[in-house]
Amino acid sequence: MSAPQVAPTETPDVEETPSSERPWVTVVHNDPVNLMSYVTWVFQRLFGYSEDKAHKLMLDVHHKGRAVVSAGARETMEHDAARLHSYGLWATVSKD
C-alpha cells in the first residue's frame, strides 16, 4: 500500500501584517473652526515639521478631511492627540 499523496497548498500572494505589528497613528480631522495657517503652525510647533511638510499635511486635512501626522507606539500617539487637542484641533488615534 502506498502513502496518500498530498497536493501542496497554495499560499496567497498577499502579505498581511499582523495587527500587533502595525503602528498606531494620530489622525487630524478637518474642522470648520481653525484657520489653515494656524493648523500649519501647530504642526510645525508640535512635531518640528518644516513649513513645506506642515503645509502639505494641512492641505490633506483641508481637502481629504484628514491626515496622519504621527505614527508609533499607542501611548505616544495618545500623547500626540492630547497635545493636538490642547491646541483646539480634532485628533484621533487608530491602527494604521
Contact map, one row per residue, 1 for C-alpha under 8 A:
111000000000000000000000000000000000000000000000000000000000000000000000000000000000000000000000
111100000000000000000000000000000000000000000000000000000000000000000000000000000000000000000000
111110000000000000000000000000000000000000000000000000000000000000000000000000000000000000000000
011111000000000000000000000000000000000000000000000000000000000000000000000000000000000000000000
001111100000000000000000000000000000000000000000000000000000000000000000000000000000000000000000
000111110000000000000000000000000000000000000000000000000000000000000000000000000000000000000000
000011111000000000000000000000000000000000000000000000000000000000000000000000000000000000000000
000001111100000000000000000000000000000000000000000000000000000000000000000000000000000000000000
000000111110000000000000000000000000000000000000000000000000000000000000000000000000000000000000
000000011111000000000000000000000000000000000000000000000000000000000000000000000000000000000000
000000001111100000000000000000000000000000000000000000000000000000000000000000000000000000000000
000000000111111000000000000000000000000000000000000000000000000000000000000000000000000000000000
000000000011111000000000000000000000000000000000000000000000000000000000000000000000000000000000
000000000001111100000000000000000000000000000000000000000000000000000000000000000000000000000000
000000000001111110000000000000000000000000000000000000000000000000000000000000000000000000000000
000000000000011111000000000000000000000000000000000000000000000000000000000000000000000000000000
000000000000001111101100000000000000000000000000000000000000000000000000000000000000000000000000
000000000000000111111100000000000000000000000000000000000000000000000000000000000000000000000000
000000000000000011111100000000000000000000000000000000000000000000000000000000000000000000000010
000000000000000001111110000000000000000000000000000000000000000000000000000000000000000000000000
000000000000000011111110000000000000000000000000000000000000000000000000000000000000000000000000
000000000000000011111111000000000000000000000000000000000000000000000000000000000000000000000011
000000000000000000011111100000000000000000000000000000000000000000000011110000000000000000000011
000000000000000000000111110000000000000000000000000000000000000000000011110010000000000000001111
000000000000000000000011111000000000000000000000000000000000000000011111010010000000000000001111
000000000000000000000001111100000000000000000000000000000000000000011110000011011000000000111100
000000000000000000000000111110000000000000000000000000000000000001111100000000001000000000111100
000000000000000000000000011111000000000000000000000000000000100001111000000000000000000011110000
000000000000000000000000001111100000000000000000000000000000100011100000000000000000000011110000
000000000000000000000000000111110000000000000000000000000000110011000000000000000000000001000000
000000000000000000000000000011111100000000000000000000000000000000000000000000000000000011000000
000000000000000000000000000001111100000000000000000000000000000000000000000000000000000000000000
000000000000000000000000000000111110000000000000000000000000000000000000000000000000000000000000
000000000000000000000000000000111111011000000000000000000000000000000000000000000000000110000000
000000000000000000000000000000001111111000000000000000000000000000000000000000000000000000000000
000000000000000000000000000000000111111100000000000000000110010000000000000000000000000000000000
000000000000000000000000000000000011111110000000000000000000000000000000000000000000000000000000
000000000000000000000000000000000111111111000000000000000000000000000000000000000000000000000000
000000000000000000000000000000000111111111100000000000000100000000000000000000000000000010000000
000000000000000000000000000000000001111111110000001001101100000000000000000000000000000000000000
000000000000000000000000000000000000111111111000000001000000000000000000000000000000000000000000
000000000000000000000000000000000000011111111100000000000000000000000000000000000001001000000000
000000000000000000000000000000000000001111111111100001000000000000001000000000000000000000000000
000000000000000000000000000000000000000111111111111001000000000000000000000000000000000000000000
000000000000000000000000000000000000000011111111100000000000000000000000000000000000000000000000
000000000000000000000000000000000000000001111111000000000000000000000000000000000011000000000000
000000000000000000000000000000000000000000111111100000000000000000000000000000000000000000000000
000000000000000000000000000000000000000000111111110000000000000000000000000000000000000000000000
000000000000000000000000000000000000000000111011111111000000000000000000000000000000000000000000
000000000000000000000000000000000000000000010001111111000000000000000000000000000000000000000000
000000000000000000000000000000000000000100010000111111100000000000000000000000000000000000000000
000000000000000000000000000000000000000000000000111111110000000000000000000000000000000000000000
000000000000000000000000000000000000000000000000111111111000000000000000000000000000000000000000
000000000000000000000000000000000000000110110000111111111100000000000000000000000000000000000000
000000000000000000000000000000000000000100000000001111111110000000000000000000000000000000000000
000000000000000000000000000000000000000000000000000111111111000000000000000000000000000000000000
000000000000000000000000000000000000000100000000000011111111100000111000000000000000000000000000
000000000000000000000000000000000001001100000000000001111111110000100000000000000000000000000000
000000000000000000000000000000000001000000000000000000111111111100000000000000000000000000000000
000000000000000000000000000000000000000000000000000000011111111111100000000000000000000000000000
000000000000000000000000000111000000000000000000000000001111111111100000000000000000000000000000
000000000000000000000000000001000001000000000000000000000111111111000000000000000000000000000000
000000000000000000000000000000000000000000000000000000000011111110000000000000000000000000000000
000000000000000000000000000000000000000000000000000000000011111111100000000000000000000000000000
000000000000000000000000000011000000000000000000000000000001111111100000000000000000000000000000
000000000000000000000000001111000000000000000000000000000001110111110000000000000000000000000000
000000000000000000000000001110000000000000000000000000001101100111111000000000000000000000000000
000000000000000000000000111100000000000000000000000000001000000001111110000000000000000000000000
000000000000000000000000111100000000000000100000000000001000000000111110000000000000000000000000
000000000000000000000000111000000000000000000000000000000000000000011111000010010000000000000000
000000000000000000000011110000000000000000000000000000000000000000011111100010000000000000000000
000000000000000000000011100000000000000000000000000000000000000000000111110110000000000000000000
000000000000000000000011000000000000000000000000000000000000000000000011111110000000000000000000
000000000000000000000011100000000000000000000000000000000000000000000001111111000000000000001000
000000000000000000000000000000000000000000000000000000000000000000000000111111100000000000000000
000000000000000000000000000000000000000000000000000000000000000000000001111111110000000000000000
000000000000000000000001110000000000000000000000000000000000000000000111111111111000000000001000
000000000000000000000000010000000000000000000000000000000000000000000000011111111100000000001000
000000000000000000000000000000000000000000000000000000000000000000000000001111111110000000000000
000000000000000000000000010000000000000000000000000000000000000000000100000111111111000000000000
000000000000000000000000011000000000000000000000000000000000000000000000000011111111100000111000
000000000000000000000000000000000000000000000000000000000000000000000000000001111111110000100000
000000000000000000000000000000000000000000000100000000000000000000000000000000111111111000000000
000000000000000000000000000000000000000001000100000000000000000000000000000000011111111111100000
000000000000000000000000000000000000000000000000000000000000000000000000000000001111111111100000
000000000000000000000000000000000000000000000000000000000000000000000000000000000111111110000000
000000000000000000000000000000000000000001000000000000000000000000000000000000000011111110000000
000000000000000000000000000000000100000000000000000000000000000000000000000000000001111111000000
000000000000000000000000000110100100001000000000000000000000000000000000000000000001111111100000
000000000000000000000000000111100000000000000000000000000000000000000000000000000001100111110000
000000000000000000000000011110000000000000000000000000000000000000000000000000001101100011111000
000000000000000000000000011110000000000000000000000000000000000000000000000000001000000001111100
000000000000000000000001111000000000000000000000000000000000000000000000010011001000000000111110
000000000000000000000001111000000000000000000000000000000000000000000000000000000000000000011111
000000000000000000100111100000000000000000000000000000000000000000000000000000000000000000001111
000000000000000000000111100000000000000000000000000000000000000000000000000000000000000000000111
